[in-house]
Amino acid sequence: MRDQLHNSDLGLCALLLGFLVASCGDPFAPEVIEETDFAASLGIDLSAMTRTATGLYIEEIELGTGKTATAGDVATVTYTGQLSNAATFDAGTYSFTLGSGGVVPGFDEGVTGMRVGGTRRVVIPPELGYGNSGSGSIPPGSILIFRFHLDALDSDLFSGHAKSSPTHILGRVTPVCSMYFPCRSA
């Protein structure tokens, strides 16, 4: 009888342990864009945005009139990066080569197709951002919201507003650095 009770206790404990483990969930489970309650101050309306095949959401705020950004172009963008709770994690100006892997995939995809002078907002799913590792003040599994203004492309470095940009010296793109975009020459 004692062995029978002991075996049933072990079975019950194993069953309870299974339920506990299954109910814990992943503490770093990525946010799902369509299930996220964005801070009201962000004004995110996914139904008014275009969803790409990769899951990135794009909102054209102002269409530019210059050259269209494509892979291989050196793009200079002014950006603000925020989390779904509206916390700003980075802002600045950055120059990089589109398609080179120098930025997170969602940043690259979000700029590709813009025209110089244009402004766009993108909502980047975790798998196109910093994923489950996070970075600095960006928690693991975070959705990223970027507002981009495309200042210049490689062929536009000495025209208009790009001419006076501190990132363009002697015809070369010099690195603009931040915590999330390490210094790199393009």
C-alpha positions, -999 to +999 in steps of 0.1 A: +000+000+000+028+023+009+046+017-025+013+022-043+007+056-025+043+066-032+040+058-070+007+077-072+023+107-055+052+107-080+027+105-109+007+134-095+039+155-089+051+148-125+017+158-138+017+191-118+052+198-128+042+194-165+014+219-160+036+244-143+063+243-169+037+246-197+020+276-181+052+295-175+057+307-210+088+324-224+096+356-204+113+370-235+086+360-259+086+384-288+059+410-292+034+403-320+027+435-340-010+428-345-015+420-308+004+450-295-013+480-277+009+508-290+012+539-269-015+564-280+011+591-286+026+570-314-006+572-334+000+538-350-029+526-371-018+493-387-049+492-409-036+524-426-001+510-432+012+486-459+024+452-446+053+437-465+059+400-471+084+400-442+059+415-417+073+450-417+046+478-417+052+510-437+035+543-436+045+569-462+043+603-444+058+624-472+069+610-506+103+624-517+110+637-552+146+625-555+163+592-565+148+559-552+169+540-526+180+506-539+205+479-527+241+491-530+232+528-525+248+547-497+218+561-478+220+589-453+189+590-431+178+610-401+158+587-378+141+583-345+137+548-330+110+541-304+096+511-286+058+502-286+055+521-253+068+553-270+102+552-252+128+566-276+159+544-277+179+563-303+178+592-327+203+608-351+217+607-386+233+576-401+249+567-434+250+530-445+251+509-477+217+494-484+217+456-485+252+453-469+240+440-435+253+470-416+220+476-399+192+453-386+171+439-415+140+460-408+160+492-409+174+483-443+140+472-456+123+502-442+146+526-461+147+506-494+123+521-519+122+556-503+129+586-524+153+613-513+134+639-494+108+614-482+097+606-447+084+572-437+074+554-405+080+517-402+070+492-375+096+464-373+088+430-359+113+415-335+127+390-360+137+419-383+151+439-354+171+427-324+152+395-319+153+377-286+187+392-277+178+428-275+204+455-275+212+482-249+180+497-237+160+476-263+145+446-244+145+412-260+116+405-284+108+442-289+089+458-318+107+488-331+091+519-346+113+541-367+106+574-384+130+579-413+138+609-435+160+600-464+184+629-466+207+617-495+218+587-516+253+581-530+248+601-562+231+630-542+259+637-517+267+672-530+232+684-539+209+704-518+207+698-480+232+669-481+260+692-491+261+708-457+256+676-438+284+669-413+284+633-426+298+643-460+334+654-461+355+656-492+331+635-512+332+606-488+306+594-464+320+595-429+306+574-401+278+587-379+277+566-348+254+558-320+249+531-295+229+510-319+247+518-351+285+513-346+309+535-365+315+522-400+327+540-431+305+533-460 
